[in-house]
Amino acid sequence: MWRKIFGGGKSTSVPDGDHLPSNFAIDHGALPRHIAIVMDGNGRWAKAQGRSRSAGHEAGARTLKRIVRAASDMGIEVLTVYAFSTENWKRPQREVDFLLNLFDSFLEKEIAEMHAENVRMSFIGRRDRFTERFLRRMEDAELRTANNTGVHFNLAANYGSQDEIVRAVRSLAARAAVGEIAPEEIDAELFSNALDTAGDPPVDLFIRTSGDLRLSNFLLWQSAYAELYFTDTHWPDFTPEELARAIEDFAGRSRRFGGLDAEE
Ligand code: FPP
């Protein structure tokens, strides 16, 4: 699949007219296993074009579809994107409603195709505050794609990393209180498995679009040793080609995880 878009030494087109760089080749072992993306800048993209914020979010949804497909074709194991934070409820009700409807119709329209492309879809974040209809749509998407073996696509909705950590601490404390686990058994592995991303490898590459240099409460525990990639590109303009550039950049980084380089 990787070769399908990157191989051949010439630029090959992928759906929706995106082009990937020629002579792009990364050894599969050098690929990030888990990529996280803060999809920022829909509003600024729309403003720059004199269009409504809603138009920006719609364009962002089209970009998301292309990026999930590209990540899948590249052989990325896990892609986690930040769609709606626990703080985004503070936005004007009209925008909140628009976003939730957009997520709902995205699932309705895209899940069959993602399933056909072997994508496994999950949601991370709090399950309260959503409508019954949307909850059912989320659960259907998860159930339907549960046995797929391609990219694991996590959509973070009503997600905040501190909230996720507090929920994990509470669940472990509750298990300790009834004697199911001893407090000294709690280690990094047990803790990781109490998070919404249980079973996924840690984040290797953390991408944020649209120029702001912050993590915004996204995957803080999971990104402990992530390589960070910031770009000024607004999310609707982010392409598989730029994803490929971020991955090339990642492949050139020296990751020491607190240790030293081999030659040092
Ligand atoms: C950040 O842009 C984006 C969001 C808060 C929502 C993310 C939503 C999408 C990418 C739409 C598609 C998603 C799905 C799941 C269909 P912003 O509004 O904060 O932009 P700004 O900072 O420029 O105002």
Residues whose N, C-alpha, C, O or C-beta is under 5 A from the ligand:
A	BS01	FPP	M39 D40 G41 N42 G43 R44 W45 H57 G60 A61 Y82 A83 L102 F103 F106
